[in-house]
Amino acid sequence: MFFVSRIGNTWELMGASWDLLKKDKELLFFPILSSICCLLVSASFLVPFWLVNENLVPPAQDAPVQEQVLYYGVLFLFYVVNYFVMTYFNAAVIGAAIKRMRGGDPTFGDGIRFANRRLPQIAGWAVVSATVGLILRMIEDRSEKVGAFVAGLLGAVWTLTSFLVIPILVVEGVGPITALTKSTKMLKKTWGEQIVSNFSFGVIFFFLNLPSFLLIGGGLYLYFAMELLVLGVALIAIGVVLLLLLGVIQTCLQSIFQAALYVYARQGHIPGTRFHENLMQNSVAHR
Protein backbone atom coordinates (compact mmCIF):
# COMPACT_ATOMS: atom_id res chain seq x y z
CA MET A 1 0.00 0.00 0.00
CA PHE A 2 2.85 2.40 0.82
CA PHE A 3 4.39 1.80 -2.61
CA VAL A 4 1.05 2.33 -4.36
CA SER A 5 0.29 5.52 -2.40
CA ARG A 6 3.72 6.93 -3.25
CA ILE A 7 3.15 6.27 -6.94
CA GLY A 8 -0.28 7.87 -6.75
CA ASN A 9 1.06 10.97 -4.98
CA THR A 10 3.91 11.40 -7.44
CA TRP A 11 1.57 10.87 -10.39
CA GLU A 12 -0.70 13.60 -9.02
CA LEU A 13 2.28 15.93 -8.58
CA MET A 14 3.30 15.26 -12.17
CA GLY A 15 -0.27 15.96 -13.28
CA ALA A 16 -0.32 19.30 -11.46
CA SER A 17 3.05 20.21 -13.01
CA TRP A 18 1.82 19.07 -16.43
CA ASP A 19 -1.24 21.33 -16.17
CA LEU A 20 1.01 24.32 -15.66
CA LEU A 21 3.35 23.23 -18.47
CA LYS A 22 0.41 23.02 -20.89
CA LYS A 23 -0.28 26.71 -20.23
CA ASP A 24 3.35 27.65 -20.94
CA LYS A 25 4.64 25.17 -23.53
CA GLU A 26 7.51 27.50 -24.37
CA LEU A 27 9.18 26.34 -21.14
CA LEU A 28 10.15 23.16 -23.00
CA PHE A 29 12.71 25.16 -24.99
CA PHE A 30 14.80 25.78 -21.87
CA PRO A 31 15.79 22.13 -21.16
CA ILE A 32 16.36 21.65 -24.90
CA LEU A 33 18.77 24.59 -24.97
CA SER A 34 20.35 23.38 -21.74
CA SER A 35 21.01 19.93 -23.23
CA ILE A 36 22.53 21.40 -26.40
CA CYS A 37 24.79 23.73 -24.41
CA CYS A 38 25.88 20.92 -22.06
CA LEU A 39 26.79 18.77 -25.06
CA LEU A 40 28.87 21.63 -26.46
CA VAL A 41 30.56 22.09 -23.07
CA SER A 42 31.36 18.36 -22.87
CA ALA A 43 32.77 18.39 -26.39
CA SER A 44 34.93 21.44 -25.64
CA PHE A 45 36.44 19.72 -22.59
CA LEU A 46 37.30 16.45 -24.34
CA VAL A 47 40.60 17.83 -25.64
CA PRO A 48 41.77 19.26 -22.28
CA PHE A 49 40.87 15.97 -20.56
CA TRP A 50 42.71 14.00 -23.24
CA LEU A 51 45.81 16.19 -22.86
CA VAL A 52 45.75 15.66 -19.09
CA ASN A 53 44.98 11.93 -19.26
CA GLU A 54 44.88 10.10 -22.58
CA ASN A 55 42.73 7.31 -21.13
CA LEU A 56 40.19 9.80 -19.77
CA VAL A 57 40.17 8.01 -16.40
CA PRO A 58 40.99 9.33 -12.90
CA PRO A 59 44.70 9.13 -12.00
CA ALA A 60 45.79 6.35 -9.67
CA GLN A 61 46.22 7.14 -5.98
CA ASP A 62 49.98 6.76 -6.32
CA ALA A 63 50.13 9.04 -9.37
CA PRO A 64 52.27 12.21 -9.10
CA VAL A 65 50.59 15.06 -7.22
CA GLN A 66 50.92 17.35 -10.24
CA GLU A 67 49.00 14.88 -12.40
CA GLN A 68 46.19 14.58 -9.85
CA VAL A 69 45.94 18.34 -9.34
CA LEU A 70 45.84 18.94 -13.09
CA TYR A 71 43.20 16.27 -13.69
CA TYR A 72 40.89 17.37 -10.88
CA GLY A 73 41.50 21.02 -11.75
CA VAL A 74 40.23 20.49 -15.30
CA LEU A 75 37.34 18.40 -13.92
CA PHE A 76 36.43 21.25 -11.54
CA LEU A 77 36.34 23.76 -14.40
CA PHE A 78 34.16 21.38 -16.38
CA TYR A 79 31.78 21.06 -13.44
CA VAL A 80 31.61 24.84 -12.98
CA VAL A 81 30.69 25.52 -16.62
CA ASN A 82 28.25 22.61 -16.77
CA TYR A 83 26.51 23.60 -13.52
CA PHE A 84 26.30 27.20 -14.68
CA VAL A 85 24.53 26.15 -17.89
CA MET A 86 22.10 23.82 -16.10
CA THR A 87 21.37 26.31 -13.32
CA TYR A 88 20.83 29.16 -15.79
CA PHE A 89 18.15 27.36 -17.78
CA ASN A 90 16.64 25.80 -14.66
CA ALA A 91 16.34 29.30 -13.20
CA ALA A 92 14.56 30.43 -16.38
CA VAL A 93 11.95 27.65 -16.07
CA ILE A 94 11.48 28.21 -12.33
CA GLY A 95 11.18 31.98 -12.68
CA ALA A 96 8.52 31.64 -15.38
CA ALA A 97 6.66 28.94 -13.42
CA ILE A 98 6.57 31.07 -10.27
CA LYS A 99 5.19 33.99 -12.28
CA ARG A 100 2.39 31.70 -13.53
CA MET A 101 1.67 30.46 -9.99
CA ARG A 102 1.35 34.06 -8.84
CA GLY A 103 -1.22 34.87 -11.49
CA GLY A 104 1.01 36.12 -14.30
CA ASP A 105 1.34 34.99 -17.91
CA PRO A 106 5.06 34.31 -18.48
CA THR A 107 6.77 34.23 -21.86
CA PHE A 108 10.05 32.71 -23.04
CA GLY A 109 11.62 36.16 -22.74
CA ASP A 110 10.47 36.41 -19.13
CA GLY A 111 12.34 33.22 -18.30
CA ILE A 112 15.52 34.56 -19.89
CA ARG A 113 15.16 37.85 -18.02
CA PHE A 114 14.67 36.05 -14.69
CA ALA A 115 17.90 34.09 -15.29
CA ASN A 116 19.86 37.11 -16.59
CA ARG A 117 18.98 39.14 -13.50
CA ARG A 118 20.67 36.53 -11.30
CA LEU A 119 23.84 35.83 -13.27
CA PRO A 120 26.19 36.55 -10.33
CA GLN A 121 24.15 34.30 -8.02
CA ILE A 122 23.98 31.57 -10.67
CA ALA A 123 27.76 31.75 -11.15
CA GLY A 124 28.30 31.56 -7.40
CA TRP A 125 26.01 28.55 -7.08
CA ALA A 126 27.81 26.87 -9.98
CA VAL A 127 31.09 27.17 -8.07
CA VAL A 128 29.53 25.80 -4.87
CA SER A 129 27.87 22.91 -6.74
CA ALA A 130 31.10 22.15 -8.60
CA THR A 131 33.05 22.07 -5.34
CA VAL A 132 30.60 19.61 -3.78
CA GLY A 133 30.51 17.55 -6.96
CA LEU A 134 34.31 17.39 -7.10
CA ILE A 135 34.55 16.31 -3.45
CA LEU A 136 31.99 13.54 -4.03
CA ARG A 137 33.83 12.44 -7.16
CA MET A 138 37.16 12.28 -5.31
CA ILE A 139 35.55 10.20 -2.53
CA GLU A 140 34.15 7.83 -5.14
CA ASP A 141 37.49 7.57 -6.96
CA ARG A 142 39.37 6.65 -3.78
CA SER A 143 37.32 3.50 -3.18
CA GLU A 144 35.01 2.08 -5.81
CA LYS A 145 32.50 0.29 -3.54
CA VAL A 146 32.69 2.15 -0.24
CA GLY A 147 33.38 5.45 -1.96
CA ALA A 148 30.41 5.04 -4.29
CA PHE A 149 28.13 4.26 -1.33
CA VAL A 150 29.35 7.22 0.74
CA ALA A 151 29.24 9.58 -2.24
CA GLY A 152 25.73 8.41 -3.10
CA LEU A 153 24.52 8.94 0.46
CA LEU A 154 26.07 12.40 0.75
CA GLY A 155 24.81 13.26 -2.72
CA ALA A 156 21.23 12.39 -1.76
CA VAL A 157 21.40 14.60 1.35
CA TRP A 158 22.93 17.42 -0.71
CA THR A 159 20.21 17.12 -3.37
CA LEU A 160 17.46 17.50 -0.79
CA THR A 161 18.98 20.30 1.30
CA SER A 162 19.71 22.32 -1.85
CA PHE A 163 16.37 21.56 -3.51
CA LEU A 164 14.94 25.06 -3.04
CA VAL A 165 18.18 26.95 -3.70
CA ILE A 166 17.45 27.94 -7.29
CA PRO A 167 13.92 29.28 -6.60
CA ILE A 168 15.40 31.26 -3.70
CA LEU A 169 18.16 32.63 -5.95
CA VAL A 170 15.65 33.60 -8.63
CA VAL A 171 13.09 35.29 -6.36
CA GLU A 172 15.19 36.67 -3.51
CA GLY A 173 18.52 37.31 -5.22
CA VAL A 174 20.62 36.26 -2.21
CA GLY A 175 24.05 34.64 -2.39
CA PRO A 176 24.49 30.87 -2.80
CA ILE A 177 25.42 30.12 0.81
CA THR A 178 22.51 32.18 2.14
CA ALA A 179 20.21 30.44 -0.36
CA LEU A 180 21.43 27.03 0.80
CA THR A 181 20.82 27.94 4.45
CA LYS A 182 17.33 29.24 3.61
CA SER A 183 16.56 26.13 1.57
CA THR A 184 17.37 23.86 4.52
CA LYS A 185 15.38 26.01 6.96
CA MET A 186 12.35 26.23 4.67
CA LEU A 187 12.25 22.47 4.18
CA LYS A 188 12.48 21.84 7.92
CA LYS A 189 9.93 24.52 8.77
CA THR A 190 7.36 23.35 6.23
CA TRP A 191 7.90 19.60 6.27
CA GLY A 192 9.60 19.07 9.63
CA GLU A 193 12.24 16.35 9.76
CA GLN A 194 11.17 14.82 6.46
CA ILE A 195 14.19 14.37 4.26
CA VAL A 196 13.46 12.45 1.07
CA SER A 197 11.04 12.85 -1.80
CA ASN A 198 8.02 10.60 -1.56
CA PHE A 199 8.66 9.08 -4.93
CA SER A 200 11.02 10.17 -7.62
CA PHE A 201 9.74 11.48 -10.93
CA GLY A 202 12.58 9.47 -12.41
CA VAL A 203 11.05 6.13 -11.40
CA ILE A 204 7.76 6.87 -13.15
CA PHE A 205 9.58 8.19 -16.19
CA PHE A 206 11.61 4.98 -16.29
CA PHE A 207 8.38 3.07 -16.88
CA LEU A 208 7.18 5.68 -19.36
CA ASN A 209 10.47 5.17 -21.24
CA LEU A 210 10.06 1.39 -21.51
CA PRO A 211 8.41 1.60 -24.98
CA SER A 212 11.40 3.64 -26.16
CA PHE A 213 13.82 1.01 -24.84
CA LEU A 214 11.80 -1.71 -26.58
CA LEU A 215 11.85 0.22 -29.85
CA ILE A 216 15.62 0.71 -29.66
CA GLY A 217 16.22 -2.92 -28.66
CA GLY A 218 13.92 -4.17 -31.42
CA GLY A 219 15.61 -1.89 -33.93
CA LEU A 220 19.06 -3.19 -32.98
CA TYR A 221 17.82 -6.77 -33.32
CA LEU A 222 16.32 -6.10 -36.75
CA TYR A 223 19.48 -4.27 -37.88
CA PHE A 224 22.09 -6.78 -36.78
CA ALA A 225 20.25 -10.12 -36.56
CA MET A 226 17.65 -9.83 -39.31
CA GLU A 227 19.60 -7.42 -41.54
CA LEU A 228 16.47 -5.32 -42.02
CA LEU A 229 18.53 -2.15 -42.10
CA VAL A 230 15.92 0.48 -42.97
CA LEU A 231 13.29 -0.80 -40.53
CA GLY A 232 15.92 -1.24 -37.80
CA VAL A 233 17.25 2.31 -38.18
CA ALA A 234 13.69 3.68 -38.23
CA LEU A 235 12.76 1.96 -34.96
CA ILE A 236 16.00 3.11 -33.30
CA ALA A 237 15.43 6.68 -34.46
CA ILE A 238 11.84 6.71 -33.16
CA GLY A 239 12.98 5.26 -29.82
CA VAL A 240 15.77 7.82 -29.41
CA VAL A 241 13.45 10.73 -30.28
CA LEU A 242 10.89 9.51 -27.71
CA LEU A 243 13.63 9.21 -25.08
CA LEU A 244 14.83 12.74 -25.74
CA LEU A 245 11.29 14.14 -25.70
CA LEU A 246 10.43 12.45 -22.41
CA GLY A 247 13.74 13.62 -20.96
CA VAL A 248 12.90 17.23 -21.82
CA ILE A 249 9.42 16.91 -20.33
CA GLN A 250 10.77 15.28 -17.16
CA THR A 251 13.31 18.06 -16.64
CA CYS A 252 10.62 20.71 -17.11
CA LEU A 253 8.16 19.02 -14.75
CA GLN A 254 10.81 18.66 -12.05
CA SER A 255 11.69 22.36 -12.32
CA ILE A 256 8.01 23.30 -12.06
CA PHE A 257 7.73 21.07 -8.98
CA GLN A 258 10.71 22.89 -7.43
CA ALA A 259 8.95 26.20 -8.05
CA ALA A 260 5.73 24.83 -6.51
CA LEU A 261 7.53 23.67 -3.36
CA TYR A 262 9.07 27.11 -2.94
CA VAL A 263 5.80 28.99 -3.46
CA TYR A 264 3.96 26.64 -1.09
CA ALA A 265 6.68 26.97 1.55
CA ARG A 266 6.40 30.76 1.29
CA GLN A 267 2.64 31.20 0.95
CA GLY A 268 1.11 28.01 2.33
CA HIS A 269 -1.06 27.66 -0.78
CA ILE A 270 -0.86 27.93 -4.57
CA PRO A 271 -4.21 29.28 -5.86
CA GLY A 272 -5.41 28.47 -9.34
CA THR A 273 -3.43 25.23 -9.63
CA ARG A 274 -3.79 21.55 -8.72
CA PHE A 275 -1.04 21.90 -6.11
CA HIS A 276 -3.47 21.64 -3.18
CA GLU A 277 -2.40 21.54 0.47
CA ASN A 278 -2.64 17.76 1.03
CA LEU A 279 -0.67 17.09 -2.13
CA MET A 280 2.12 19.47 -1.17
CA GLN A 281 2.26 18.23 2.43
CA ASN A 282 2.62 14.66 1.14
CA SER A 283 5.24 15.61 -1.46
CA VAL A 284 8.04 14.85 1.01
CA ALA A 285 8.23 11.65 3.05
CA HIS A 286 9.37 10.84 6.59
CA ARG A 287 12.78 9.22 7.03
C-alpha positions in Angstrom: 0.0 0.0 0.0 2.8 2.4 0.8 4.4 1.8 -2.6 1.0 2.3 -4.4 0.3 5.5 -2.4 3.7 6.9 -3.2 3.2 6.3 -6.9 -0.3 7.9 -6.7 1.1 11.0 -5.0 3.9 11.4 -7.4 1.6 10.9 -10.4 -0.7 13.6 -9.0 2.3 15.9 -8.6 3.3 15.3 -12.2 -0.3 16.0 -13.3 -0.3 19.3 -11.5 3.1 20.2 -13.0 1.8 19.1 -16.4 -1.2 21.3 -16.2 1.0 24.3 -15.7 3.3 23.2 -18.5 0.4 23.0 -20.9 -0.3 26.7 -20.2 3.3 27.6 -20.9 4.6 25.2 -23.5 7.5 27.5 -24.4 9.2 26.3 -21.1 10.2 23.2 -23.0 12.7 25.2 -25.0 14.8 25.8 -21.9 15.8 22.1 -21.2 16.4 21.7 -24.9 18.8 24.6 -25.0 20.4 23.4 -21.7 21.0 19.9 -23.2 22.5 21.4 -26.4 24.8 23.7 -24.4 25.9 20.9 -22.1 26.8 18.8 -25.1 28.9 21.6 -26.5 30.6 22.1 -23.1 31.4 18.4 -22.9 32.8 18.4 -26.4 34.9 21.4 -25.6 36.4 19.7 -22.6 37.3 16.5 -24.3 40.6 17.8 -25.6 41.8 19.3 -22.3 40.9 16.0 -20.6 42.7 14.0 -23.2 45.8 16.2 -22.9 45.7 15.7 -19.1 45.0 11.9 -19.3 44.9 10.1 -22.6 42.7 7.3 -21.1 40.2 9.8 -19.8 40.2 8.0 -16.4 41.0 9.3 -12.9 44.7 9.1 -12.0 45.8 6.3 -9.7 46.2 7.1 -6.0 50.0 6.8 -6.3 50.1 9.0 -9.4 52.3 12.2 -9.1 50.6 15.1 -7.2 50.9 17.3 -10.2 49.0 14.9 -12.4 46.2 14.6 -9.9 45.9 18.3 -9.3 45.8 18.9 -13.1 43.2 16.3 -13.7 40.9 17.4 -10.9 41.5 21.0 -11.7 40.2 20.5 -15.3 37.3 18.4 -13.9 36.4 21.2 -11.5 36.3 23.8 -14.4 34.2 21.4 -16.4 31.8 21.1 -13.4 31.6 24.8 -13.0 30.7 25.5 -16.6 28.3 22.6 -16.8 26.5 23.6 -13.5 26.3 27.2 -14.7 24.5 26.2 -17.9 22.1 23.8 -16.1 21.4 26.3 -13.3 20.8 29.2 -15.8 18.1 27.4 -17.8 16.6 25.8 -14.7 16.3 29.3 -13.2 14.6 30.4 -16.4 12.0 27.6 -16.1 11.5 28.2 -12.3 11.2 32.0 -12.7 8.5 31.6 -15.4 6.7 28.9 -13.4 6.6 31.1 -10.3 5.2 34.0 -12.3 2.4 31.7 -13.5 1.7 30.5 -10.0 1.4 34.1 -8.8 -1.2 34.9 -11.5 1.0 36.1 -14.3 1.3 35.0 -17.9 5.1 34.3 -18.5 6.8 34.2 -21.9 10.0 32.7 -23.0 11.6 36.2 -22.7 10.5 36.4 -19.1 12.3 33.2 -18.3 15.5 34.6 -19.9 15.2 37.8 -18.0 14.7 36.0 -14.7 17.9 34.1 -15.3 19.9 37.1 -16.6 19.0 39.1 -13.5 20.7 36.5 -11.3 23.8 35.8 -13.3 26.2 36.6 -10.3 24.2 34.3 -8.0 24.0 31.6 -10.7 27.8 31.7 -11.1 28.3 31.6 -7.4 26.0 28.6 -7.1 27.8 26.9 -10.0 31.1 27.2 -8.1 29.5 25.8 -4.9 27.9 22.9 -6.7 31.1 22.1 -8.6 33.1 22.1 -5.3 30.6 19.6 -3.8 30.5 17.6 -7.0 34.3 17.4 -7.1 34.5 16.3 -3.4 32.0 13.5 -4.0 33.8 12.4 -7.2 37.2 12.3 -5.3 35.5 10.2 -2.5 34.2 7.8 -5.1 37.5 7.6 -7.0 39.4 6.6 -3.8 37.3 3.5 -3.2 35.0 2.1 -5.8 32.5 0.3 -3.5 32.7 2.1 -0.2 33.4 5.4 -2.0 30.4 5.0 -4.3 28.1 4.3 -1.3 29.3 7.2 0.7 29.2 9.6 -2.2 25.7 8.4 -3.1 24.5 8.9 0.5 26.1 12.4 0.8 24.8 13.3 -2.7 21.2 12.4 -1.8 21.4 14.6 1.3 22.9 17.4 -0.7 20.2 17.1 -3.4 17.5 17.5 -0.8 19.0 20.3 1.3 19.7 22.3 -1.8 16.4 21.6 -3.5 14.9 25.1 -3.0 18.2 26.9 -3.7 17.5 27.9 -7.3 13.9 29.3 -6.6 15.4 31.3 -3.7 18.2 32.6 -5.9 15.6 33.6 -8.6 13.1 35.3 -6.4 15.2 36.7 -3.5 18.5 37.3 -5.2 20.6 36.3 -2.2 24.0 34.6 -2.4 24.5 30.9 -2.8 25.4 30.1 0.8 22.5 32.2 2.1 20.2 30.4 -0.4 21.4 27.0 0.8 20.8 27.9 4.4 17.3 29.2 3.6 16.6 26.1 1.6 17.4 23.9 4.5 15.4 26.0 7.0 12.3 26.2 4.7 12.3 22.5 4.2 12.5 21.8 7.9 9.9 24.5 8.8 7.4 23.4 6.2 7.9 19.6 6.3 9.6 19.1 9.6 12.2 16.3 9.8 11.2 14.8 6.5 14.2 14.4 4.3 13.5 12.5 1.1 11.0 12.8 -1.8 8.0 10.6 -1.6 8.7 9.1 -4.9 11.0 10.2 -7.6 9.7 11.5 -10.9 12.6 9.5 -12.4 11.1 6.1 -11.4 7.8 6.9 -13.1 9.6 8.2 -16.2 11.6 5.0 -16.3 8.4 3.1 -16.9 7.2 5.7 -19.4 10.5 5.2 -21.2 10.1 1.4 -21.5 8.4 1.6 -25.0 11.4 3.6 -26.2 13.8 1.0 -24.8 11.8 -1.7 -26.6 11.9 0.2 -29.8 15.6 0.7 -29.7 16.2 -2.9 -28.7 13.9 -4.2 -31.4 15.6 -1.9 -33.9 19.1 -3.2 -33.0 17.8 -6.8 -33.3 16.3 -6.1 -36.8 19.5 -4.3 -37.9 22.1 -6.8 -36.8 20.3 -10.1 -36.6 17.7 -9.8 -39.3 19.6 -7.4 -41.5 16.5 -5.3 -42.0 18.5 -2.1 -42.1 15.9 0.5 -43.0 13.3 -0.8 -40.5 15.9 -1.2 -37.8 17.2 2.3 -38.2 13.7 3.7 -38.2 12.8 2.0 -35.0 16.0 3.1 -33.3 15.4 6.7 -34.5 11.8 6.7 -33.2 13.0 5.3 -29.8 15.8 7.8 -29.4 13.4 10.7 -30.3 10.9 9.5 -27.7 13.6 9.2 -25.1 14.8 12.7 -25.7 11.3 14.1 -25.7 10.4 12.5 -22.4 13.7 13.6 -21.0 12.9 17.2 -21.8 9.4 16.9 -20.3 10.8 15.3 -17.2 13.3 18.1 -16.6 10.6 20.7 -17.1 8.2 19.0 -14.7 10.8 18.7 -12.0 11.7 22.4 -12.3 8.0 23.3 -12.1 7.7 21.1 -9.0 10.7 22.9 -7.4 8.9 26.2 -8.1 5.7 24.8 -6.5 7.5 23.7 -3.4 9.1 27.1 -2.9 5.8 29.0 -3.5 4.0 26.6 -1.1 6.7 27.0 1.6 6.4 30.8 1.3 2.6 31.2 1.0 1.1 28.0 2.3 -1.1 27.7 -0.8 -0.9 27.9 -4.6 -4.2 29.3 -5.9 -5.4 28.5 -9.3 -3.4 25.2 -9.6 -3.8 21.5 -8.7 -1.0 21.9 -6.1 -3.5 21.6 -3.2 -2.4 21.5 0.5 -2.6 17.8 1.0 -0.7 17.1 -2.1 2.1 19.5 -1.2 2.3 18.2 2.4 2.6 14.7 1.1 5.2 15.6 -1.5 8.0 14.9 1.0 8.2 11.6 3.0 9.4 10.8 6.6 12.8 9.2 7.0 
